[in-house]
Amino acid sequence: MQATLSTAPNRAMGFLLFIAGMGGLLYGIDVGIIAGALPYLESTASVAWKLTAQQLGFIVAAVLLGSVLSSLFAGALADLVGRRAAMVLAGALFTLSIPLIALADGYLPLMLGRLLQGISGGLIGVVVPLYLAECLHARHRGRGAALFQLLLTIGLVAAALIGLFQAQTVDAATAAAQGLAEAQRADAVFAAKDHAWRSIFWVCLVPGLVFTLGGLLLSESPRWLARKGRTAQARAALLRTRPAAEAEAELRDIELALSPETAANAGAGDRLLSRRYVLPFLLACLVLALTQATGINSILAYVVTILNQAGLPGATANMADVALKVLNAVMTVVAVVLVDRKGRKFLMMLGTGGIVVALLAAGLLFRSVEGEQADISAMLQARAQGDSLVLRLDPATLQALGGTAGDGAPMQLSLAYSYGPFTNVQSRRSDDPALPELRLAREDTVQADSVIGAFFRRLHLNPFADPAEGASAPLRIEQAHLSAVPPSTHGWQVALAICLFVASFAVGPGVCVWLALSELMPNRIRSNGMSVALLINQFVSTVIAAVFLPTVGQYGYATLFFYGAGCALLYFLTATFLLPETKGKTLEEIDAHFSR
């Protein structure tokens, strides 16, 4: 009987960490699943649904935008219904999003499904670290938050493996279609790619169900229960994961922190920007904003596309993507081991320093090949007929454009064009088995007016392009660059730079940012403060993801990598000079530190 009682807390703790870790898994899938699906989505949806590069960017960024929206109310929701109920809701929304995306027959349902995934991710990003911080003992809190990040990285690995499997399926279908006539070959490749991106999303249904059902079996946060005056239930929740003596001692600390005398000493009460709270709150916001400013989510989402542009073909880029995600998981395990030994500050300094070096290296590598691009804007403008342009990168066209490589290497074209305020970016490679036609037409670029756009124009705010301005505007080739596809050695060099970036991020910000979010916020403002901080985090991430494709089309990949390196340098300075060490301290002790 005694052995059963002694092992019960360990079992309950294991189950708590498993389900909370599944939240990290879903968050990782949210971020990573689009990387493997995007190349096929771009090849099929952009043709079938006439999607622009900006709309594709919105599909990638929709998860991050949904996170922004849910971050606005995640803290208030967790305070209202409890941490456990908010986690169950997040899992249910994720589960609902899968069939909506996989069965989509147009831009709107696809966008709505991705938004639901983002709303789920925003709730998970706030509530699960909050739940872990409030449920775990101080000596376990670092590893608990690190486990959330570890399962997040495993989610990224799972998403990459799914993408690799589908890439191999598409390659096999493409090889089997080589003997068909041109039109039949194009149809077969199109069908294989369309099936691939839909299948990638279907596989993600199972972890959503596990997290949702498992959340129903968890106990509520003892600190939330204590705040609601449910002391007996708070004691029971603590006893599920702690020996009786530790549970009673921690409950006394929680009640002391919530006592009227302590509240009176707080001065301004629970206001988020009261004097005693403003420093840890702003520091947490800065750390989370800089985390996303490095470009981590966008690089993980677009990594297959980046490696394709760097010179790695098809399934090879997907294999490199898998290797990156496995490296991310391995280095997160290293961080789990070190976070409660070396401390948060040391790992943040180590990680952000490595990120600076990695992004500078990737930027320099892309600059070396982007400097050799031939500007053919004038030639393509001359080929335009009736404000439209149609061409294929076949040998005759390449020779006419002066783009035949001396060593017979395949060529790639990057094109930015506009019809008045409506812009788009497209790219083609001459080694694409389907050799798709590049077609620029007004009806595919100038989007119909929307209710939102018309509403803002009536207010004379006009944040959206007016279709009336694009109806008669001529086709203008903004930029057109033709160059040889970089050799695979260049692609592997870029992959190594991104490996260093991912490894450094996993060791430092990847684990420590969730600790910073949950530990720096004082108890009385933790839920609302975490919501605002994560809102800033996801807003920065959303903006970068939304402008990624248009920016690289206009200015190249090197520009974005150099920008990320600058933000990472600021991050390193913040970790070095502003971030305190919180290793081994209870949440109440950290609160008292900032109060002094």
C-alpha positions as CSV (number, residue, x, y, z in Angstrom):
1,M,0.0,0.0,0.0
2,Q,2.8,2.4,0.9
3,A,4.6,1.7,-2.4
4,T,1.4,2.4,-4.3
5,L,1.0,5.8,-2.5
6,S,4.7,6.7,-3.1
7,T,4.5,6.0,-6.8
8,A,1.1,7.8,-7.4
9,P,2.7,11.3,-7.5
10,N,5.3,10.1,-10.0
11,R,2.6,8.6,-12.2
12,A,0.4,11.7,-12.0
13,M,3.5,13.9,-12.8
14,G,4.4,11.7,-15.7
15,F,0.8,12.0,-17.1
16,L,0.8,15.7,-16.6
17,L,4.1,16.2,-18.4
18,F,3.0,13.9,-21.2
19,I,-0.2,15.7,-22.0
20,A,1.4,19.1,-21.6
21,G,4.2,17.9,-23.8
22,M,1.5,16.9,-26.4
23,G,0.6,20.6,-26.4
24,G,4.1,21.3,-27.4
25,L,3.8,18.7,-30.1
26,L,0.7,20.4,-31.5
27,Y,2.5,23.8,-31.4
28,G,5.4,22.3,-33.3
29,I,3.1,20.8,-35.9
30,D,1.3,24.1,-36.2
31,V,4.6,25.8,-37.1
32,G,6.3,23.0,-39.1
33,I,3.6,21.3,-41.1
34,I,3.4,24.0,-43.8
35,A,7.1,23.6,-44.7
36,G,6.5,20.2,-46.4
37,A,3.1,21.1,-47.8
38,L,4.0,24.6,-49.2
39,P,5.9,23.5,-52.3
40,Y,3.0,21.3,-53.4
41,L,0.4,23.9,-52.3
42,E,2.2,26.5,-54.4
43,S,2.4,24.2,-57.4
44,T,-1.3,23.3,-57.3
45,A,-3.3,26.0,-55.5
46,S,-1.6,28.9,-57.3
47,V,-2.7,27.3,-60.6
48,A,-6.1,26.0,-59.7
49,W,-7.2,28.9,-57.4
50,K,-5.0,31.6,-59.0
51,L,-3.3,32.4,-55.7
52,T,-0.8,35.2,-55.6
53,A,2.5,35.1,-53.7
54,Q,0.9,37.4,-51.1
55,Q,-2.0,35.0,-50.6
56,L,0.4,32.1,-50.2
57,G,2.2,34.2,-47.6
58,F,-1.0,34.8,-45.8
59,I,-1.7,31.0,-45.7
60,V,1.7,30.5,-44.1
61,A,1.1,33.4,-41.8
62,A,-2.5,32.6,-40.9
63,V,-1.3,30.2,-38.1
64,L,0.7,33.1,-36.6
65,L,-2.2,35.5,-37.2
66,G,-4.6,33.2,-35.4
67,S,-2.1,33.0,-32.5
68,V,-2.1,36.8,-32.3
69,L,-5.9,36.8,-32.2
70,S,-6.1,34.1,-29.5
71,S,-3.3,35.7,-27.5
72,L,-5.6,38.7,-27.0
73,F,-8.0,36.6,-24.8
74,A,-6.0,33.5,-23.8
75,G,-5.0,34.9,-20.4
76,A,-8.5,36.1,-19.6
77,L,-10.0,32.8,-20.8
78,A,-7.6,30.8,-18.7
79,D,-8.5,33.0,-15.7
80,L,-12.2,32.6,-16.4
81,V,-12.6,28.9,-17.1
82,G,-9.3,27.5,-15.8
83,R,-6.1,26.3,-17.3
84,R,-7.3,22.8,-18.0
85,A,-10.5,23.8,-19.8
86,A,-8.6,26.3,-22.0
87,M,-6.2,23.5,-23.0
88,V,-9.1,21.2,-23.9
89,L,-10.6,24.0,-26.0
90,A,-7.2,24.5,-27.8
91,G,-7.1,20.8,-28.7
92,A,-10.6,20.8,-30.0
93,L,-10.0,23.7,-32.3
94,F,-6.8,22.1,-33.7
95,T,-8.7,18.8,-34.3
96,L,-11.5,20.8,-36.1
97,S,-9.0,22.6,-38.3
98,I,-7.6,19.4,-39.9
99,P,-10.7,18.4,-42.1
100,L,-11.3,22.0,-42.9
101,I,-7.9,22.3,-44.4
102,A,-7.5,18.9,-46.0
103,L,-10.9,19.1,-47.7
104,A,-10.5,22.7,-48.8
105,D,-11.6,23.5,-52.4
106,G,-10.6,27.2,-52.4
107,Y,-8.6,29.9,-50.7
108,L,-11.2,30.8,-48.0
109,P,-11.7,27.4,-46.3
110,L,-7.9,26.8,-46.4
111,M,-7.3,30.2,-44.8
112,L,-10.0,29.6,-42.2
113,G,-8.5,26.2,-41.3
114,R,-5.1,27.7,-40.9
115,L,-6.5,30.5,-38.7
116,L,-8.2,27.9,-36.5
117,Q,-4.8,26.1,-36.1
118,G,-3.3,29.4,-35.2
119,I,-5.9,30.2,-32.6
120,S,-5.3,26.7,-31.1
121,G,-1.5,27.4,-31.1
122,G,-1.9,30.8,-29.4
123,L,-4.0,29.2,-26.6
124,I,-1.4,26.4,-26.2
125,G,1.5,28.9,-26.2
126,V,0.0,30.8,-23.3
127,V,-1.9,28.2,-21.3
128,V,0.4,25.2,-21.4
129,P,3.5,27.0,-20.1
130,L,1.3,28.8,-17.6
131,Y,-0.1,25.5,-16.5
132,L,3.3,23.9,-16.1
133,A,4.7,26.9,-14.2
134,E,1.8,26.8,-11.7
135,C,1.7,23.0,-11.3
136,L,5.4,22.0,-11.1
137,H,7.8,22.3,-8.2
138,A,10.6,24.9,-8.5
139,R,13.2,22.2,-8.9
140,H,11.3,20.6,-11.8
141,R,10.0,23.7,-13.5
142,G,13.0,24.2,-15.8
143,R,12.8,20.7,-17.1
144,G,9.0,20.8,-17.4
145,A,9.1,23.9,-19.6
146,A,12.0,22.3,-21.5
147,L,9.9,19.2,-22.1
148,F,7.3,21.4,-23.7
149,Q,9.9,22.7,-26.1
150,L,11.3,19.2,-26.6
151,L,7.8,17.9,-27.7
152,L,7.5,21.0,-29.8
153,T,10.7,20.0,-31.7
154,I,9.4,16.5,-32.0
155,G,6.3,17.9,-33.6
156,L,8.6,19.7,-36.1
157,V,10.4,16.4,-36.8
158,A,7.1,14.6,-37.3
159,A,5.9,17.3,-39.7
160,A,9.2,17.1,-41.6
161,L,9.0,13.2,-41.8
162,I,5.5,13.5,-43.2
163,G,6.7,16.0,-45.7
164,L,9.6,13.7,-46.7
165,F,7.4,10.7,-47.2
166,Q,5.0,12.7,-49.4
167,A,8.0,14.2,-51.4
168,Q,9.2,10.7,-52.2
169,T,5.7,9.8,-53.2
170,V,5.5,12.8,-55.6
171,D,9.0,12.0,-57.0
172,A,7.9,8.4,-57.7
173,A,4.7,9.6,-59.4
174,T,6.7,12.1,-61.5
175,A,9.1,9.4,-62.6
176,A,6.2,7.1,-63.5
177,A,4.6,9.8,-65.6
178,Q,7.7,10.5,-67.7
179,G,6.5,8.2,-70.5
180,L,3.2,10.0,-70.9
181,A,2.3,12.7,-73.3
182,E,3.0,16.3,-72.1
183,A,-0.6,17.1,-71.1
184,Q,-1.1,13.8,-69.3
185,R,2.2,14.1,-67.6
186,A,1.3,17.5,-66.3
187,D,-2.0,16.3,-65.0
188,A,-0.5,13.3,-63.3
189,V,2.2,15.4,-61.5
190,F,-0.5,18.0,-60.6
191,A,-2.7,15.3,-59.0
192,A,0.2,13.8,-57.1
193,K,1.1,17.2,-55.6
194,D,-2.5,18.0,-54.7
195,H,-2.9,14.7,-52.9
196,A,0.5,15.2,-51.1
197,W,-0.3,18.5,-49.3
198,R,-3.8,17.3,-48.3
199,S,-2.4,14.0,-46.9
200,I,0.2,15.9,-44.9
201,F,-2.5,17.7,-43.0
202,W,-4.7,14.5,-42.5
203,V,-1.9,12.8,-40.6
204,C,-2.0,15.5,-38.0
205,L,-5.5,14.6,-36.7
206,V,-4.3,11.9,-34.2
207,P,-2.2,14.1,-31.9
208,G,-5.0,16.6,-31.8
209,L,-7.4,14.0,-30.5
210,V,-4.8,12.7,-27.9
211,F,-4.2,16.1,-26.5
212,T,-7.9,17.0,-26.3
213,L,-9.0,13.7,-24.6
214,G,-6.0,13.7,-22.3
215,G,-6.6,17.2,-21.2
216,L,-10.0,16.1,-19.8
217,L,-8.1,13.8,-17.3
218,L,-5.7,16.4,-15.9
219,S,-6.2,18.1,-12.6
220,E,-6.6,21.9,-12.5
221,S,-3.8,24.3,-11.6
222,P,-3.5,24.6,-7.8
223,R,-2.7,28.3,-8.0
224,W,-5.8,29.0,-10.1
225,L,-7.9,27.0,-7.6
226,A,-6.4,28.9,-4.7
227,R,-7.2,32.2,-6.3
228,K,-10.8,31.1,-6.7
229,G,-10.9,30.3,-3.0
230,R,-11.1,26.5,-3.6
231,T,-8.4,25.6,-1.1
232,A,-9.3,22.0,-0.6
233,Q,-9.2,21.3,-4.4
234,A,-5.9,23.2,-4.6
235,R,-4.5,20.9,-1.8
236,A,-5.7,17.8,-3.7
237,A,-4.1,19.0,-6.9
238,L,-0.8,19.5,-5.2
239,L,-1.0,16.1,-3.5
240,R,-1.3,14.4,-6.8
241,T,2.2,15.4,-7.8
242,R,4.0,16.0,-4.4
243,P,4.6,14.4,-1.1
244,A,2.2,15.7,1.6
245,A,4.8,17.8,3.4
246,E,5.9,19.6,0.3
247,A,2.3,20.1,-0.8
248,E,1.3,21.7,2.5
249,A,4.4,24.0,2.5
250,E,3.7,25.1,-1.0
251,L,0.1,25.7,-0.3
252,R,1.0,28.0,2.6
253,D,3.3,30.0,0.2
254,I,0.5,30.3,-2.3
255,E,-2.0,31.5,0.3
256,L,0.5,34.0,1.7
257,A,1.1,35.4,-1.8
258,L,-2.7,35.8,-2.2
259,S,-3.4,37.1,1.3
260,P,-5.0,40.6,1.7
261,E,-1.9,41.9,3.4
262,T,0.3,40.9,0.5
263,A,-2.1,42.4,-1.9
264,A,-2.1,45.7,0.1
265,N,1.7,45.8,-0.1
266,A,1.5,45.5,-3.8
267,G,0.4,49.1,-3.9
268,A,-1.2,49.5,-7.3
269,G,-2.9,46.1,-7.1
270,D,-3.0,43.9,-10.1
271,R,-2.6,46.5,-12.9
272,L,-0.3,45.2,-15.6
273,L,1.8,48.3,-15.9
274,S,1.9,49.2,-12.2
275,R,5.4,50.2,-11.0
276,R,6.4,46.9,-9.5
277,Y,5.4,44.9,-12.5
278,V,6.5,47.0,-15.4
279,L,10.2,45.9,-15.6
280,P,9.6,42.1,-15.7
281,F,6.7,42.6,-18.0
282,L,8.6,44.7,-20.5
283,L,11.6,42.4,-20.3
284,A,9.5,39.4,-21.1
285,C,7.9,41.3,-24.0
286,L,11.3,42.2,-25.4
287,V,12.7,38.7,-25.1
288,L,9.6,37.2,-26.9
289,A,9.7,39.8,-29.7
290,L,13.4,39.3,-30.3
291,T,12.9,35.5,-30.4
292,Q,10.6,35.8,-33.4
293,A,12.6,38.7,-35.0
294,T,15.4,36.2,-35.6
295,G,13.0,34.7,-38.2
296,I,12.9,31.2,-36.6
297,N,9.2,30.4,-37.5
298,S,9.5,31.7,-41.1
299,I,12.8,29.8,-41.7
300,L,11.3,26.6,-40.4
301,A,8.1,27.2,-42.4
302,Y,10.0,28.0,-45.7
303,V,13.1,25.8,-45.1
304,V,12.3,23.5,-48.0
305,T,11.8,26.4,-50.4
306,I,15.0,28.1,-49.1
307,L,17.0,25.0,-49.7
308,N,15.5,24.5,-53.1
309,Q,16.6,28.0,-54.0
310,A,20.0,27.4,-52.5
311,G,20.6,24.4,-54.8
312,L,19.1,21.3,-53.2
313,P,16.6,19.5,-55.4
314,G,13.2,18.0,-54.5
315,A,13.3,15.2,-51.9
316,T,16.9,16.1,-51.0
317,A,15.7,19.4,-49.6
318,N,13.0,17.5,-47.7
319,M,15.7,15.1,-46.3
320,A,17.7,18.1,-45.2
321,D,14.5,19.5,-43.5
322,V,14.1,16.3,-41.6
323,A,17.8,16.4,-40.5
324,L,17.3,20.0,-39.3
325,K,14.3,19.0,-37.3
326,V,16.0,16.0,-35.7
327,L,19.0,18.2,-34.8
328,N,16.5,20.6,-33.2
329,A,15.1,17.8,-31.1
330,V,18.6,16.5,-30.1
331,M,19.8,20.0,-29.1
332,T,16.6,20.5,-27.1
333,V,17.5,17.4,-25.1
334,V,20.9,19.0,-24.4
335,A,19.1,22.1,-23.2
336,V,16.8,20.0,-21.0
337,V,19.8,18.6,-19.3
338,L,21.6,21.9,-18.9
339,V,18.8,24.4,-18.1
340,D,18.6,23.6,-14.4
341,R,22.4,23.2,-14.2
342,K,23.9,26.0,-16.1
343,G,20.9,28.4,-15.8
344,R,18.8,30.3,-18.2
345,K,21.1,33.3,-18.7
346,F,24.1,31.2,-19.8
347,L,22.1,29.2,-22.3
348,M,20.5,32.4,-23.7
349,M,23.9,34.0,-24.3
350,L,25.3,30.9,-25.9
351,G,22.3,30.4,-28.2
352,T,21.9,34.0,-29.4
353,G,25.6,34.3,-30.1
354,G,25.4,31.2,-32.3
355,I,22.4,32.6,-34.1
356,V,24.3,35.7,-35.0
357,V,27.1,33.7,-36.6
358,A,24.7,31.3,-38.4
359,L,22.5,34.0,-40.0
360,L,25.5,36.1,-41.1
361,A,26.9,33.0,-42.8
362,A,23.6,32.2,-44.6
363,G,23.3,35.8,-45.7
364,L,26.8,35.8,-47.2
365,L,26.3,32.5,-49.0
366,F,23.1,33.8,-50.7
367,R,24.7,37.2,-51.5
368,S,27.5,35.3,-53.4
369,V,25.0,33.7,-55.8
370,E,22.4,36.6,-55.9
371,G,25.2,38.9,-57.1
372,E,25.5,36.8,-60.3
373,Q,21.9,37.1,-61.4
374,A,21.2,38.6,-64.9
375,D,18.6,41.4,-65.0
376,I,16.2,40.6,-67.8
377,S,13.4,43.0,-66.8
378,A,13.5,44.9,-70.1
379,M,13.4,41.7,-72.2
380,L,10.4,40.4,-70.4
381,Q,8.7,43.8,-70.6
382,A,9.2,43.8,-74.3
383,R,7.7,40.3,-74.6
384,A,4.5,41.4,-72.8
385,Q,1.4,41.5,-75.1
386,G,-1.8,43.2,-74.2
387,D,-0.8,43.6,-70.6
388,S,-0.1,39.9,-70.2
389,L,2.9,37.6,-70.5
390,V,3.2,33.9,-71.2
391,L,6.4,31.9,-71.4
392,R,8.0,28.6,-70.5
393,L,11.6,28.1,-69.5
394,D,12.3,25.7,-72.4
395,P,15.7,25.6,-74.2
396,A,14.5,28.0,-76.9
397,T,13.2,30.6,-74.5
398,L,16.3,30.4,-72.3
399,Q,18.6,30.9,-75.3
400,A,16.5,33.9,-76.4
401,L,16.9,35.4,-72.9
402,G,20.6,34.7,-72.9
403,G,20.3,32.4,-69.9
404,T,21.9,29.1,-71.1
405,A,24.5,28.1,-68.6
406,G,27.8,27.1,-70.0
407,D,27.9,23.9,-68.0
408,G,24.4,22.9,-68.8
409,A,23.1,23.7,-65.3
410,P,19.4,24.3,-64.9
411,M,18.2,27.9,-64.7
412,Q,15.8,29.7,-62.4
413,L,13.8,32.8,-63.0
414,S,12.6,35.1,-60.2
415,L,10.0,37.7,-61.3
416,A,8.2,40.6,-59.5
417,Y,5.5,42.4,-61.4
418,S,2.5,44.7,-60.8
419,Y,-0.7,46.0,-62.1
420,G,-0.9,49.4,-60.3
421,P,-1.1,48.7,-56.5
422,F,-1.4,44.9,-57.0
423,T,1.9,43.1,-56.9
424,N,3.0,39.5,-57.2
425,V,6.1,37.4,-57.2
426,Q,6.6,34.2,-59.2
427,S,9.5,31.8,-59.8
428,R,10.2,29.0,-62.2
429,R,13.0,26.5,-62.7
430,S,14.0,24.9,-66.0
431,D,14.5,21.5,-64.4
432,D,10.8,21.3,-63.1
433,P,9.5,18.0,-64.6
434,A,6.1,19.5,-65.4
435,L,7.8,22.7,-66.8
436,P,4.8,24.8,-65.8
437,E,3.8,27.8,-67.9
438,L,4.6,31.3,-66.4
439,R,1.5,33.4,-67.1
440,L,1.0,37.0,-66.0
441,A,-2.5,38.2,-66.4
442,R,-4.6,41.0,-64.8
443,E,-7.5,38.7,-63.8
444,D,-5.0,36.5,-61.9
445,T,-3.4,39.4,-60.0
446,V,-6.0,42.1,-59.4
447,Q,-8.2,40.7,-56.7
448,A,-11.9,41.4,-56.4
449,D,-12.9,44.0,-53.8
450,S,-13.7,42.8,-50.3
451,V,-16.1,44.0,-47.7
452,I,-13.3,44.9,-45.4
453,G,-11.4,46.8,-48.0
454,A,-14.5,48.7,-49.1
455,F,-15.3,49.6,-45.4
456,F,-11.8,51.0,-44.7
457,R,-11.9,53.0,-48.0
458,R,-15.1,54.6,-46.9
459,L,-13.3,55.7,-43.8
460,H,-10.5,57.1,-46.0
461,L,-8.0,54.8,-44.3
462,N,-7.4,52.6,-47.3
463,P,-5.0,49.9,-46.0
464,F,-6.0,47.6,-48.9
465,A,-5.3,48.0,-52.6
466,D,-8.3,49.4,-54.6
467,P,-9.3,47.1,-57.5
468,A,-10.4,50.1,-59.5
469,E,-6.8,51.3,-59.6
470,G,-5.6,48.0,-61.0
471,A,-8.4,47.6,-63.6
472,S,-6.7,49.8,-66.2
473,A,-3.1,49.8,-64.9
474,P,-0.5,48.3,-67.4
475,L,1.6,45.3,-66.6
476,R,4.9,46.4,-65.2
477,I,7.9,44.1,-64.7
478,E,9.4,45.4,-61.5
479,Q,12.3,42.9,-61.4
480,A,13.3,39.8,-63.3
481,H,16.4,37.9,-62.6
482,L,17.7,34.8,-64.4
483,S,20.5,32.8,-63.0
484,A,21.9,29.3,-62.9
485,V,20.5,27.1,-60.1
486,P,23.3,27.0,-57.5
487,P,25.2,23.7,-57.2
488,S,24.3,21.3,-54.6
489,T,27.5,22.1,-52.7
490,H,26.2,25.6,-52.2
491,G,22.9,24.2,-51.0
492,W,24.6,22.0,-48.4
493,Q,26.6,25.0,-47.2
494,V,23.4,26.9,-46.6
495,A,21.9,23.8,-44.9
496,L,24.9,23.7,-42.5
497,A,24.4,27.4,-41.7
498,I,20.8,26.8,-41.0
499,C,21.8,23.8,-38.9
500,L,23.9,26.0,-36.7
501,F,21.0,28.5,-36.5
502,V,18.5,25.8,-35.4
503,A,21.0,24.2,-32.9
504,S,21.8,27.5,-31.3
505,F,18.1,28.4,-31.1
506,A,17.2,25.1,-29.5
507,V,19.9,25.4,-26.9
508,G,19.1,29.0,-25.9
509,P,15.9,30.8,-26.8
510,G,14.0,27.6,-27.8
511,V,13.8,26.4,-24.2
512,C,14.5,29.5,-22.2
513,V,11.9,31.7,-23.9
514,W,9.1,29.7,-22.4
515,L,10.7,29.9,-19.0
516,A,11.2,33.7,-19.4
517,L,7.5,34.0,-20.3
518,S,6.3,32.0,-17.3
519,E,8.9,32.9,-14.7
520,L,9.4,36.7,-15.2
521,M,5.7,37.5,-14.9
522,P,4.7,38.0,-11.3
523,N,1.9,35.8,-10.0
524,R,-0.8,38.4,-10.0
525,I,-0.4,39.4,-13.6
526,R,0.9,36.1,-15.1
527,S,-2.0,35.1,-17.2
528,N,-2.8,38.6,-18.7
529,G,0.9,39.5,-18.9
530,M,1.7,36.2,-20.8
531,S,-1.1,36.9,-23.2
532,V,0.2,40.4,-24.1
533,A,3.8,39.2,-24.3
534,L,2.8,36.3,-26.6
535,L,0.7,38.7,-28.6
536,I,3.8,40.7,-29.3
537,N,5.7,37.6,-30.1
538,Q,3.2,36.3,-32.6
539,F,2.6,39.7,-34.2
540,V,6.3,39.9,-35.0
541,S,6.3,36.3,-36.3
542,T,3.2,37.0,-38.4
543,V,4.6,40.1,-40.1
544,I,7.8,38.3,-41.0
545,A,6.0,35.2,-42.4
546,A,3.5,37.4,-44.4
547,V,6.2,39.5,-46.1
548,F,8.7,36.6,-46.6
549,L,7.9,35.6,-50.2
550,P,7.3,39.2,-51.5
551,T,10.5,40.4,-49.8
552,V,12.8,37.6,-51.2
553,G,11.2,38.2,-54.6
554,Q,12.1,41.9,-54.5
555,Y,15.4,41.9,-52.5
556,G,16.7,38.3,-52.2
557,Y,17.2,35.9,-49.4
558,A,20.4,37.6,-48.2
559,T,18.5,40.7,-47.1
560,L,16.3,38.7,-44.7
561,F,19.1,36.7,-43.2
562,F,21.1,39.9,-42.6
563,Y,18.1,41.4,-40.9
564,G,17.7,38.4,-38.6
565,A,21.4,38.6,-37.7
566,G,20.9,42.2,-36.6
567,C,18.0,41.3,-34.4
568,A,19.9,38.3,-33.0
569,L,22.8,40.6,-32.0
570,L,20.3,42.8,-30.0
571,Y,19.0,39.6,-28.4
572,F,22.5,38.7,-27.3
573,L,23.0,42.1,-25.7
574,T,19.6,41.8,-23.9
575,A,20.5,38.3,-22.6
576,T,23.9,39.5,-21.4
577,F,23.0,42.8,-19.7
578,L,19.3,42.7,-18.8
579,L,18.1,39.1,-18.2
580,P,18.3,38.0,-14.5
581,E,19.0,34.4,-13.5
582,T,15.9,32.6,-12.2
583,K,17.3,29.1,-11.8
584,G,16.1,27.2,-8.7
585,K,13.8,30.0,-7.5
586,T,10.1,29.7,-6.7
587,L,7.7,31.9,-8.6
588,E,7.1,33.8,-5.3
589,E,10.8,34.4,-4.8
590,I,11.2,35.7,-8.4
591,D,8.2,38.0,-7.7
592,A,9.9,39.3,-4.5
593,H,13.1,39.9,-6.4
594,F,11.4,42.3,-8.8
595,S,9.4,43.9,-6.0
596,R,12.7,44.9,-4.3
